[in-house]
Amino acid sequence: MSKVVYDGWMVRYGRRKIGRSYIHMRYFVLETRLLAYYKRKPQDNVVPIKTLPIDGNCRVEDRGLKTHHGHMVYVLSVYNKKDKYNRVTMAAFNIQEALIWKEKIESIIDQHQESQGTNGNKYNSFEYKSDMDNGRNASSSDHESQFSAAEDEDDSHPNLLRRTTIGRGPPESVFDWTKEIDSDLANQNGSNQVFSRKYWRLLQCQNGLRIFEELLDGDLLPKSCSRAMKAVGVVEASCENIFELVMSMDATRFEWDCSFQYGSLVEEVDGHTAILYHRLQLDWFPTLVWPRDLCYVRYWRRNDDGSYVVLFRSREHENCGPLPGYVRAHIESGGFNISPLKPINGRPRTQVQHLMQIDLKGWGVGYVSSFQQHCLLQMLNSVAGLREYFSQTDERTAAPRIPVMVNMTSASVSSKRNQKLQETPHHRTRSLDQIRAANRNASMMDEYSDEEEDFQGADQEVMPPSPEREMKRTALEEEPLDQIDFSIFSGNLRRDDRDNGRNCWRISDGNNFRVRSKNFCYDKSKIPAGKPLMDLVAADWFKDTKRMDHVARRPGCAAQVASEKGLFSLIFNVQVPGSTHYSMVFYFVMKELTSGSLLQRFVDGDDEFRNSRMKLIPSVPKGSWIVRQSVGSTPCLLGKAVDCTYIRGPKYLEIDVDIGSSTVANGVLGLVIGVITSLVVDMAFLVQGNSPDELPEQLIGAVRASHIELSAAVVPKLEPDTTE
């Protein structure tokens, strides 16, 4: 038996035959002559799902970053040059793990090449070469291999280095400004200078950054476009951690990028190229100057020296047209260059360069000369934000996510379906058992098959999907498979999905909350929560002269309606004491409880178990500083902090949370009630996971309550409580 070189859990990523992507958790084992994966960690003589012999003709192909329900996974494809259809496609949720696997597999391949070279039998090997050098411009990592045709002629070059792919290079319209820096550095004989003095001059030092301005004749600039400017700074973090943060467009970006308001994916061209939509948060007289947004192509690559390059360039897209109330700015050139430096005292150090050459358009650019420079400096300050972000803690292990924006990516689908997708909550993620469901035996598996089984007949190459098919696929991914008719539910507090809604509720994005990851027991890491297990269907805002318990008994409430339809409900009754008692009630609904799941054990468990597991994650996105500091965002075990009463009905569980039972909570509540109309409050409910089989944690649901009016509360008509 060959020696095990490396093993661990990875993701099997692919696309189903109908075009939808899927992920399967699999246990991969790399031996000196074999790569195999299993459904679970192998014991005794367990037969693997699939194996791939490793020799000197094997190759590791970098497929880049792919998205699946908001997750970004880094994809590698391993295959033999002599049999390209028999390949293993594997992925990781963080780039560090993927790079470790890539390095381990390539080291085994190198050993086989050296061994055979010593014996006089040389393998065909490959020279590293990206398509940036061979004139190809279109980027698509979904092709079988960009070098497939050329490899058949490599027999005459047996001594060249083995090459790996990093995509086909940036699109033709994207200017790779990092190449100028590379050539300048080469001409300086390895000097540590960042820029050639021929092209750049130091403009100012700001927030610990050096800000440079390009020295270029005005006649050479695009019309109304500013000179290119760069911020250069040193961040105490690894290149991989910084790269993942730069690529993410979720709530973590608010912590380091002061110019970011909103971002989403428009189209995923391939693993290295994507079209993004981005709204800027600029503070230049917001009452007079219209806000700016962007639609741009983003290309990235990882260089051999461990550095990362991220390039931007504006472009038009049919599913991302101009929006009312926004001025569409234009990025002429921009991006990040993330390069490793020598560590000091064991701490990693990285040089981050952020370049932007942008035309903000609109009247402000022409009439106020300092407008564009002020906004550009605000955008470049994100490098200082990165430095401060990583200086607060030694560990940042959150997996990056890019939320898919359905109303942009599904333009080819009928408007009726678009409206339905926007008005209904996202379906909850399938359980891990369903994700892992597949046949055991497999002899051939390509990236676009959806089952792990034997395929009979000739191998066929599956062409990558066209942009039209990709847009339809994205819309299908976001469409609930097992829909609940939400129109049958109602509450006296209205739902309003607008950002500026008042006296209303909306579903809060699960990615705004961080929960325990699969590896929390080992490294205490947390990840964005993602989609919840249950759907929030209604909310009530009640008041009375006495405390309102067991509100689910009220005829016609959402819990009663769900019960009549055979659905299961979880009701959170947040009770606010005072001269007038208030209750904010949230109704979460699902088809049925999954037997043996943590949620089912919580619902059917005793009160002691429930109190030890029921968790609330609060947040105040909008409100005064003292309120935000008082409420905080630290997860809280409700049953340990306040008194909770659990009422188990035939098809529901109600949790009455008495805020007044805690002196501390009551004090914070008194502060909040006085300014409640000016607050936006997020709350996420979940059952705490303590053991590896209960992780990662999943939200029951999340809600945002905006600018609640005390006068809007109504007195409920409750039936006599027969449970007492």
Solvent accessible surface area in square Angstrom, and as a share of the most:
residue,aa,sasa,rsa
1,M,219,0.98
2,S,35,0.23
3,K,152,0.64
4,V,65,0.37
5,V,48,0.28
6,Y,54,0.20
7,D,57,0.30
8,G,15,0.14
9,W,104,0.36
10,M,3,0.01
11,V,2,0.01
12,R,2,0.01
13,Y,0,0.00
14,G,0,0.00
15,R,3,0.01
16,R,54,0.20
17,K,126,0.53
18,I,122,0.62
19,G,10,0.09
20,R,36,0.13
21,S,6,0.04
22,Y,1,0.01
23,I,19,0.10
24,H,5,0.02
25,M,45,0.20
26,R,0,0.00
27,Y,14,0.05
28,F,0,0.00
29,V,12,0.07
30,L,0,0.00
31,E,21,0.10
32,T,42,0.25
33,R,159,0.58
34,L,53,0.26
35,L,0,0.00
36,A,3,0.02
37,Y,1,0.00
38,Y,25,0.10
39,K,34,0.14
40,R,146,0.53
41,K,122,0.52
42,P,42,0.26
43,Q,130,0.58
44,D,150,0.78
45,N,146,0.75
46,V,63,0.36
47,V,100,0.57
48,P,33,0.21
49,I,3,0.02
50,K,5,0.02
51,T,49,0.28
52,L,2,0.01
53,P,79,0.50
54,I,4,0.02
55,D,39,0.20
56,G,0,0.00
57,N,17,0.09
58,C,0,0.00
59,R,1,0.00
60,V,0,0.00
61,E,7,0.03
62,D,5,0.03
63,R,4,0.02
64,G,0,0.00
65,L,21,0.10
66,K,0,0.00
67,T,14,0.08
68,H,11,0.05
69,H,38,0.17
70,G,5,0.05
71,H,43,0.19
72,M,5,0.02
73,V,0,0.00
74,Y,3,0.01
75,V,0,0.00
76,L,0,0.00
77,S,0,0.00
78,V,0,0.00
79,Y,0,0.00
80,N,20,0.10
81,K,17,0.07
82,K,132,0.56
83,D,63,0.32
84,K,35,0.15
85,Y,82,0.31
86,N,33,0.17
87,R,4,0.01
88,V,2,0.01
89,T,4,0.02
90,M,0,0.00
91,A,0,0.00
92,A,4,0.03
93,F,59,0.24
94,N,59,0.30
95,I,3,0.02
96,Q,58,0.26
97,E,48,0.22
98,A,0,0.00
99,L,24,0.12
100,I,69,0.35
101,W,0,0.00
102,K,34,0.14
103,E,118,0.53
104,K,68,0.29
105,I,0,0.00
106,E,30,0.13
107,S,43,0.28
108,I,4,0.02
109,I,0,0.00
110,D,51,0.26
111,Q,101,0.45
112,H,21,0.10
113,Q,35,0.15
114,E,120,0.54
115,S,57,0.37
116,Q,49,0.22
117,G,31,0.29
118,T,120,0.70
119,N,103,0.53
120,G,58,0.56
121,N,92,0.47
122,K,123,0.52
123,Y,46,0.18
124,N,23,0.12
125,S,9,0.06
126,F,1,0.00
127,E,82,0.37
128,Y,74,0.28
129,K,77,0.33
130,S,4,0.03
131,D,0,0.00
132,M,53,0.24
133,D,103,0.53
134,N,55,0.28
135,G,61,0.58
136,R,98,0.36
137,N,63,0.32
138,A,78,0.61
139,S,9,0.06
140,S,23,0.15
141,S,8,0.05
142,D,12,0.06
143,H,58,0.26
144,E,36,0.16
145,S,10,0.07
146,Q,13,0.06
147,F,8,0.04
148,S,27,0.17
149,A,82,0.63
150,A,44,0.34
151,E,0,0.00
152,D,100,0.52
153,E,133,0.59
154,D,16,0.08
155,D,89,0.46
156,S,82,0.53
157,H,93,0.42
158,P,53,0.33
159,N,118,0.60
160,L,67,0.33
161,L,141,0.70
162,R,39,0.14
163,R,18,0.07
164,T,15,0.09
165,T,4,0.02
166,I,13,0.06
167,G,3,0.03
168,R,44,0.16
169,G,1,0.01
170,P,16,0.10
171,P,28,0.18
172,E,142,0.63
173,S,61,0.39
174,V,8,0.05
175,F,103,0.43
176,D,18,0.09
177,W,7,0.02
178,T,1,0.01
179,K,97,0.41
180,E,71,0.32
181,I,7,0.03
182,D,67,0.35
183,S,57,0.37
184,D,19,0.10
185,L,59,0.29
186,A,73,0.57
187,N,120,0.62
188,Q,53,0.23
189,N,144,0.74
190,G,69,0.66
191,S,42,0.27
192,N,151,0.78
193,Q,79,0.35
194,V,14,0.08
195,F,14,0.06
196,S,16,0.10
197,R,188,0.69
198,K,150,0.63
199,Y,78,0.30
200,W,21,0.07
201,R,108,0.39
202,L,88,0.44
203,L,47,0.24
204,Q,61,0.27
205,C,93,0.56
206,Q,44,0.19
207,N,83,0.43
208,G,68,0.65
209,L,2,0.01
210,R,95,0.35
211,I,1,0.00
212,F,19,0.08
213,E,26,0.12
214,E,33,0.15
215,L,78,0.39
216,L,56,0.28
217,D,97,0.50
218,G,47,0.46
219,D,140,0.73
220,L,120,0.60
221,L,34,0.17
222,P,50,0.31
223,K,191,0.81
224,S,66,0.43
225,C,11,0.07
226,S,21,0.14
227,R,83,0.30
228,A,4,0.03
229,M,6,0.03
230,K,1,0.01
231,A,0,0.00
232,V,5,0.03
233,G,7,0.07
234,V,61,0.35
235,V,0,0.00
236,E,83,0.37
237,A,6,0.05
238,S,31,0.20
239,C,8,0.05
240,E,26,0.12
241,N,37,0.19
242,I,0,0.00
243,F,2,0.01
244,E,16,0.07
245,L,18,0.09
246,V,5,0.03
247,M,1,0.01
248,S,2,0.01
249,M,7,0.03
250,D,11,0.06
251,A,29,0.22
252,T,14,0.08
253,R,12,0.05
254,F,119,0.49
255,E,100,0.45
256,W,9,0.03
257,D,9,0.05
258,C,71,0.43
259,S,5,0.03
260,F,8,0.03
261,Q,64,0.29
262,Y,74,0.28
263,G,1,0.01
264,S,1,0.00
265,L,9,0.04
266,V,1,0.00
267,E,23,0.10
268,E,18,0.08
269,V,52,0.30
270,D,4,0.02
271,G,2,0.02
272,H,2,0.01
273,T,4,0.03
274,A,9,0.07
275,I,1,0.00
276,L,1,0.01
277,Y,0,0.00
278,H,13,0.06
279,R,51,0.19
280,L,4,0.02
281,Q,84,0.37
282,L,28,0.14
283,D,90,0.47
284,W,46,0.16
285,F,126,0.52
286,P,96,0.60
287,T,130,0.76
288,L,119,0.59
289,V,11,0.06
290,W,146,0.51
291,P,58,0.36
292,R,5,0.02
293,D,1,0.00
294,L,3,0.01
295,C,3,0.02
296,Y,8,0.03
297,V,3,0.02
298,R,14,0.05
299,Y,0,0.00
300,W,3,0.01
301,R,4,0.01
302,R,63,0.23
303,N,36,0.18
304,D,119,0.62
305,D,101,0.52
306,G,13,0.12
307,S,4,0.03
308,Y,0,0.00
309,V,1,0.01
310,V,0,0.00
311,L,0,0.00
312,F,17,0.07
313,R,54,0.20
314,S,13,0.08
315,R,112,0.41
316,E,157,0.70
317,H,21,0.09
318,E,142,0.64
319,N,13,0.07
320,C,3,0.02
321,G,35,0.33
322,P,111,0.70
323,L,54,0.27
324,P,125,0.79
325,G,35,0.34
326,Y,51,0.19
327,V,30,0.17
328,R,58,0.21
329,A,3,0.02
330,H,58,0.26
331,I,2,0.01
332,E,34,0.15
333,S,8,0.05
334,G,1,0.01
335,G,0,0.00
336,F,3,0.01
337,N,11,0.05
338,I,0,0.00
339,S,25,0.16
340,P,61,0.38
341,L,61,0.30
342,K,170,0.72
343,P,86,0.54
344,I,95,0.48
345,N,148,0.76
346,G,73,0.70
347,R,88,0.32
348,P,62,0.39
349,R,56,0.20
350,T,1,0.00
351,Q,31,0.14
352,V,0,0.00
353,Q,6,0.02
354,H,11,0.05
355,L,4,0.02
356,M,4,0.02
357,Q,16,0.07
358,I,0,0.00
359,D,4,0.02
360,L,0,0.00
361,K,85,0.36
362,G,41,0.39
363,W,128,0.45
364,G,1,0.01
365,V,30,0.17
366,G,69,0.66
367,Y,180,0.68
368,V,48,0.27
369,S,106,0.68
370,S,56,0.36
371,F,1,0.01
372,Q,14,0.06
373,Q,74,0.33
374,H,69,0.31
375,C,0,0.00
376,L,1,0.00
377,L,24,0.12
378,Q,24,0.10
379,M,11,0.05
380,L,0,0.00
381,N,28,0.14
382,S,2,0.01
383,V,1,0.00
384,A,8,0.06
385,G,17,0.16
386,L,0,0.00
387,R,59,0.22
388,E,88,0.40
389,Y,8,0.03
390,F,8,0.03
391,S,72,0.46
392,Q,136,0.61
393,T,51,0.30
394,D,121,0.62
395,E,101,0.45
396,R,53,0.20
397,T,64,0.37
398,A,23,0.18
399,A,14,0.11
400,P,11,0.07
401,R,7,0.03
402,I,2,0.01
403,P,35,0.22
404,V,24,0.14
405,M,21,0.09
406,V,15,0.09
407,N,77,0.39
408,M,9,0.04
409,T,4,0.03
410,S,0,0.00
411,A,55,0.43
412,S,57,0.37
413,V,22,0.12
414,S,70,0.45
415,S,92,0.59
416,K,165,0.70
417,R,86,0.32
418,N,26,0.13
419,Q,105,0.47
420,K,95,0.40
421,L,12,0.06
422,Q,95,0.42
423,E,103,0.46
424,T,34,0.20
425,P,14,0.09
426,H,82,0.37
427,H,25,0.11
428,R,66,0.24
429,T,54,0.32
430,R,81,0.29
431,S,44,0.28
432,L,70,0.35
433,D,114,0.59
434,Q,106,0.47
435,I,21,0.10
436,R,60,0.22
437,A,69,0.54
438,A,27,0.21
439,N,76,0.39
440,R,110,0.40
441,N,96,0.49
442,A,19,0.15
443,S,70,0.45
444,M,36,0.16
445,M,6,0.03
446,D,29,0.15
447,E,6,0.02
448,Y,24,0.09
449,S,10,0.06
450,D,32,0.16
451,E,68,0.31
452,E,2,0.01
453,E,48,0.22
454,D,73,0.38
455,F,65,0.27
456,Q,163,0.72
457,G,70,0.67
458,A,92,0.71
459,D,71,0.37
460,Q,143,0.64
461,E,85,0.38
462,V,64,0.37
463,M,118,0.52
464,P,29,0.18
465,P,20,0.12
466,S,47,0.30
467,P,70,0.44
468,E,94,0.42
469,R,124,0.45
470,E,14,0.06
471,M,9,0.04
472,K,103,0.44
473,R,15,0.05
474,T,15,0.09
475,A,0,0.00
476,L,61,0.30
477,E,5,0.02
478,E,8,0.04
479,E,37,0.17
480,P,16,0.10
481,L,112,0.56
482,D,95,0.49
483,Q,68,0.30
484,I,13,0.07
485,D,84,0.43
486,F,40,0.17
487,S,97,0.63
488,I,59,0.30
489,F,15,0.06
490,S,82,0.53
491,G,30,0.29
492,N,67,0.34
493,L,6,0.03
494,R,118,0.43
495,R,83,0.30
496,D,13,0.07
497,D,69,0.36
498,R,153,0.56
499,D,121,0.63
500,N,114,0.58
501,G,2,0.02
502,R,120,0.44
503,N,35,0.18
504,C,2,0.01
505,W,8,0.03
506,R,54,0.20
507,I,43,0.22
508,S,7,0.05
509,D,70,0.37
510,G,6,0.06
511,N,17,0.09
512,N,60,0.31
513,F,5,0.02
514,R,81,0.29
515,V,2,0.01
516,R,46,0.17
517,S,9,0.06
518,K,83,0.35
519,N,80,0.41
520,F,25,0.10
521,C,49,0.29
522,Y,166,0.63
523,D,56,0.29
524,K,138,0.59
525,S,12,0.08
526,K,59,0.25
527,I,36,0.18
528,P,1,0.01
529,A,13,0.10
530,G,9,0.09
531,K,33,0.14
532,P,26,0.17
533,L,36,0.18
534,M,1,0.00
535,D,13,0.07
536,L,5,0.02
537,V,14,0.08
538,A,2,0.02
539,A,0,0.00
540,D,1,0.01
541,W,5,0.02
542,F,3,0.01
543,K,61,0.26
544,D,27,0.14
545,T,119,0.69
546,K,133,0.56
547,R,114,0.41
548,M,4,0.02
549,D,48,0.25
550,H,7,0.03
551,V,0,0.00
552,A,0,0.00
553,R,49,0.18
554,R,46,0.17
555,P,77,0.48
556,G,55,0.53
557,C,0,0.00
558,A,1,0.00
559,A,1,0.01
560,Q,52,0.23
561,V,29,0.16
562,A,0,0.00
563,S,35,0.23
564,E,141,0.63
565,K,125,0.53
566,G,41,0.39
567,L,14,0.07
568,F,8,0.03
569,S,0,0.00
570,L,0,0.00
571,I,0,0.00
572,F,0,0.00
573,N,0,0.00
574,V,22,0.13
575,Q,5,0.02
576,V,14,0.08
577,P,41,0.26
578,G,43,0.42
579,S,122,0.79
580,T,51,0.30
581,H,42,0.19
582,Y,32,0.12
583,S,0,0.00
584,M,17,0.07
585,V,0,0.00
586,F,0,0.00
587,Y,0,0.00
588,F,0,0.00
589,V,0,0.00
590,M,8,0.03
591,K,66,0.28
592,E,119,0.53
593,L,35,0.17
594,T,78,0.45
595,S,104,0.67
596,G,54,0.52
597,S,35,0.22
598,L,29,0.14
599,L,10,0.05
600,Q,43,0.19
601,R,93,0.34
602,F,0,0.00
603,V,0,0.00
604,D,76,0.39
605,G,23,0.22
606,D,90,0.47
607,D,72,0.38
608,E,141,0.63
609,F,49,0.20
610,R,17,0.06
611,N,41,0.21
612,S,35,0.23
613,R,26,0.09
614,M,0,0.00
615,K,10,0.04
616,L,27,0.13
617,I,9,0.04
618,P,17,0.11
619,S,31,0.20
620,V,11,0.06
621,P,64,0.40
622,K,115,0.49
623,G,18,0.17
624,S,54,0.35
625,W,165,0.58
626,I,95,0.48
627,V,1,0.01
628,R,94,0.34
629,Q,111,0.49
630,S,47,0.30
631,V,39,0.22
632,G,29,0.28
633,S,73,0.47
634,T,104,0.60
635,P,43,0.27
636,C,44,0.26
637,L,47,0.23
638,L,7,0.04
639,G,17,0.17
640,K,141,0.60
641,A,51,0.39
642,V,11,0.06
643,D,92,0.47
644,C,21,0.12
645,T,76,0.44
646,Y,21,0.08
647,I,20,0.10
648,R,99,0.36
649,G,10,0.09
650,P,120,0.76
651,K,66,0.28
652,Y,18,0.07
653,L,0,0.00
654,E,0,0.00
655,I,0,0.00
656,D,3,0.02
657,V,2,0.01
658,D,23,0.12
659,I,28,0.14
660,G,25,0.24
661,S,48,0.31
662,S,20,0.13
663,T,124,0.72
664,V,119,0.68
665,A,27,0.21
666,N,65,0.33
667,G,50,0.48
668,V,42,0.24
669,L,26,0.13
670,G,51,0.49
671,L,65,0.33
672,V,20,0.12
673,I,45,0.23
674,G,65,0.63
675,V,61,0.35
676,I,24,0.12
677,T,51,0.30
678,S,58,0.37
679,L,2,0.01
680,V,12,0.07
681,V,31,0.18
682,D,3,0.01
683,M,28,0.12
684,A,0,0.00
685,F,2,0.01
686,L,0,0.00
687,V,8,0.04
688,Q,21,0.09
689,G,0,0.00
690,N,69,0.35
691,S,38,0.25
692,P,57,0.36
693,D,120,0.62
694,E,22,0.10
695,L,7,0.04
696,P,54,0.34
697,E,6,0.03
698,Q,71,0.32
699,L,1,0.00
700,I,1,0.00
701,G,1,0.01
702,A,3,0.02
703,V,0,0.00
704,R,52,0.19
705,A,6,0.05
706,S,8,0.05
707,H,12,0.06
708,I,5,0.03
709,E,59,0.26
710,L,54,0.27
711,S,98,0.63
712,A,38,0.30
713,A,5,0.04
714,V,65,0.37
715,V,92,0.53
716,P,13,0.08
717,K,175,0.74
718,L,50,0.25
719,E,85,0.38
720,P,109,0.68
721,D,31,0.16
722,T,127,0.74
723,T,81,0.47
724,E,175,0.79
